[in-house]
Amino acid sequence: QVQLVESGGGLVQAGGSLRLSCAASGRTFSTIVMGWYRQAPGKEREFVAGIAWSGVSTSYADSVKGRFAISRDNAKNTVYLQMNSLKPEDTAIYYCTAGGGDYWGQGTQVTVSS
């Protein structure tokens, strides 16, 4: 079992920044690959960013490239999502994932006002 807890969401104006954190506990050997998805009201859940164990291999949705950065601290069993230059269309519930989608956090709300 792996438990994931997101934090760091909130309300921010367009152009602002937020950093999301996802703390993993339990059997963290299942966290080789971790990432972030988001789901906006009335829309499908979509991939945002992913990261492998080493932190070297990362991937991003085209919509966030150049603005978001994913990183991880394996000693703390934590993955981060630094979000810069936020846009209203980034408004969504952001979910942390582990184990290639086997585990999900409860989500944290990010709201970007115009």
C-alpha positions as MATLAB code, in Angstrom:
seq = 'QVQLVESGGGLVQAGGSLRLSCAASGRTFSTIVMGWYRQAPGKEREFVAGIAWSGVSTSYADSVKGRFAISRDNAKNTVYLQMNSLKPEDTAIYYCTAGGGDYWGQGTQVTVSS';
ca = [
       0.000    0.000    0.000;
       1.067    3.543   -0.782;
      -0.543    6.649    0.616;
      -0.194    9.961   -1.186;
      -1.039   13.331    0.319;
      -0.986   16.488   -1.771;
      -0.571   19.979   -0.401;
       0.222   23.471   -1.583;
      -2.849   24.272   -3.617;
      -4.730   27.497   -3.276;
      -5.965   30.624   -4.975;
      -3.542   32.681   -7.020;
      -3.802   35.439   -9.600;
      -2.854   34.865  -13.207;
       0.893   35.099  -13.630;
       1.549   33.928  -10.104;
       3.205   30.788   -8.814;
       2.443   27.840   -6.584;
       4.400   24.804   -5.515;
       2.546   21.572   -4.942;
       3.939   18.796   -2.790;
       3.056   15.134   -2.675;
       4.272   13.101    0.274;
       4.315    9.338   -0.104;
       4.223    6.839    2.717;
       3.883    3.112    3.063;
       5.532    0.783    0.590;
       7.367    3.417   -1.360;
       9.102    0.911   -3.597;
       6.022    1.403   -5.741;
       6.954    5.031   -6.349;
       9.608    4.514   -9.013;
       7.520    6.626  -11.350;
       5.451    9.469   -9.960;
       3.549   12.279  -11.523;
       0.753   14.769  -11.554;
      -2.610   14.816  -13.261;
      -5.307   17.429  -13.121;
      -9.020   17.598  -13.691;
     -10.900   20.783  -14.416;
     -14.672   21.070  -13.961;
     -16.494   19.310  -16.760;
     -13.297   17.978  -18.310;
     -11.439   14.701  -18.404;
      -8.511   14.093  -16.139;
      -5.308   14.905  -17.990;
      -1.630   14.249  -17.583;
       0.469   17.169  -16.379;
       3.965   15.918  -15.564;
       5.872   12.768  -14.706;
       9.216   11.914  -13.172;
      11.315    8.777  -12.763;
      13.273    7.712   -9.695;
      16.480    9.462  -10.687;
      14.752   12.753  -11.312;
      16.580   13.048  -14.609;
      13.802   11.733  -16.808;
      10.812   14.056  -16.812;
       7.896   14.655  -19.097;
       5.311   17.394  -19.424;
       2.075   18.108  -21.143;
       2.533   20.601  -23.954;
       0.237   23.029  -22.191;
       2.600   23.399  -19.224;
       6.030   23.087  -20.816;
       8.276   25.961  -19.871;
       6.026   26.953  -16.989;
       5.882   23.924  -14.704;
       8.745   21.895  -13.278;
       8.472   18.531  -11.578;
      11.096   17.318   -9.127;
      11.456   14.799   -6.334;
      13.322   14.270   -3.101;
      13.617   10.553   -2.553;
      15.002   10.964    0.962;
      11.730   12.662    1.871;
       9.562   10.485   -0.368;
       8.160   13.642   -1.844;
       7.487   14.887   -5.346;
       6.962   18.535   -6.193;
       5.340   20.520   -8.930;
       6.542   24.083   -9.284;
       3.976   26.040  -11.251;
       4.929   29.424  -12.654;
       3.168   31.876  -14.934;
      -0.148   30.366  -13.980;
      -3.119   30.856  -16.262;
      -6.841   30.632  -15.538;
      -6.967   27.474  -17.640;
      -4.654   25.834  -15.112;
      -7.527   25.853  -12.634;
      -8.194   22.264  -11.636;
      -7.872   19.688   -8.934;
      -4.334   18.371   -9.080;
      -3.713   14.736   -8.239;
      -0.466   13.041   -7.370;
       0.104    9.552   -8.757;
       2.542    6.753   -8.059;
       3.281    3.336   -9.421;
       2.323    4.241  -12.952;
      -1.192    5.154  -11.893;
      -1.755    2.428   -9.318;
      -2.034    4.960   -6.515;
      -3.699    8.356   -6.294;
      -3.846   11.117   -3.746;
      -7.043   12.903   -2.784;
      -6.145   15.968   -4.800;
      -5.483   19.603   -4.066;
      -7.410   22.493   -5.570;
      -5.596   25.077   -7.651;
      -7.597   28.125   -8.667;
      -6.140   30.818  -10.900;
      -8.096   34.025  -11.142;
      -7.976   36.434  -14.053;
];
